[in-house]
Amino acid sequence: MNITERLRYLRHHVTMVWPRYRLSTGDFRTGLGPSAWLLHGLVRSLRPDVVVEIGSARGWSACHIGLALRENVHGRLYAIDPHGDTAWNDSGGADASLPALRRHLRAMGLEGYVEIIRADSQAAARGWNRRIDLIFIDGDHSYAGVKADWDLFSPFLTATGVAVFHDTTWELHRDDPRYRADMGVPRFVDDLRRQGFPVITLDRDCGLSLVQAPAGGRPLLP
Ligand SMILES: C[S@@+](CC[C@H](N)C(=O)[O-])C[C@H]1O[C@@H](n2cnc3c(N)ncnc32)[C@H](O)[C@@H]1O
């Protein structure tokens, strides 16, 4: 390696390491924990054009997805959240989530890969016309809310598109002090499973489930 190549190599690694450092030092206040790396890995592997997130809060998941898009040098995340009071805000105050999200995206150099849509999912779905490669659903966790998100956006999933739901294993951990009886995501994802949708559930960080449409799976061979 000559000196120019060495410097280019060094610069490449510094630009990769810095956002990860900012990720580890940011104030995100999220329940998703290290499972956000699953989203990062999916984005690196799928190399999506379009990713949608419902429920961004302070940006823990958005930054993992955005970082992977930046590493792909390709694609865009549409990060949907009203950033106001809902029944499903994490701690830290609803008013603070938008400035925190913007601060985190800026600190990690992800603004070019993440478009913030300040709206609830119903409003954001109006006029939506893009095919979706990956959707992360982590917004309104009531049964009606999560079902509405699936009904609104799953028709846009590509043939091999993936939907990821967070908070899908609460019913296995009813003794957890954070348990909420109005959490409808586990029951909704179980309904999808019963309807024949392919579902893979990971019992970590309150549960993540990966779902592919349509029910019964889609034969990929002609
Ligand atoms: C649990 S937090 C999301 C956490 C985030 N994904 C993370 O990794 O830190 C839920 C978020 O969903 C948002 N939300 C609630 N109802 C929503 C809706 N109908 N559409 C979009 N976002 C919604 C709330 O404002 C809140 O910020």
The ligand as an ORCA input file, in Angstrom:
! r2SCAN-3c Opt
* xyz 0 1
  C     -41.643      2.875     21.386
  S     -41.443      4.401     20.593
  C     -40.432      4.028     19.190
  C     -39.015      3.694     19.575
  C     -38.017      3.770     18.436
  N     -38.359      2.886     17.346
  C     -36.626      3.469     18.935
  O     -35.954      2.581     18.403
  O     -36.190      4.135     19.887
  C     -43.005      4.612     19.851
  C     -43.142      5.850     18.995
  O     -44.283      5.690     18.170
  C     -44.850      6.948     17.956
  N     -46.236      6.729     17.526
  C     -47.327      6.478     18.287
  N     -48.418      6.355     17.509
  C     -47.992      6.498     16.220
  C     -48.636      6.481     14.952
  N     -49.955      6.275     14.828
  N     -47.897      6.678     13.842
  C     -46.539      6.892     13.929
  N     -45.880      6.917     15.114
  C     -46.600      6.732     16.232
  C     -44.695      7.686     19.260
  O     -44.710      9.084     19.040
  C     -43.346      7.155     19.754
  O     -42.313      8.060     19.458
*
